């Protein structure tokens, strides 16, 4: 299911090119830092019309993945660890 309509972020249009599937479906129970949880696998699904842009990615050791937490309902800018 492709939803590539632009989303607005303070005047900057964002186009969804895929989605991440994670074992965490709810905010409750999701570790706040990697060191507080078990290692979990997640999947990145890129929509077919954008896959050509990722050709030859396997030549690199690392990539930057920028995500949009569209289901987040609240947050704190400062927390006490």
Secondary structure, 3 states (H helix, E strand, C coil): CCCCCEEEECCEEEECCEEEECCCCCCCCCCCCHHHCCCCCCEEEECHHHHHHHCCHHHCCCCCCCCCCCCCCCCCCCCCC
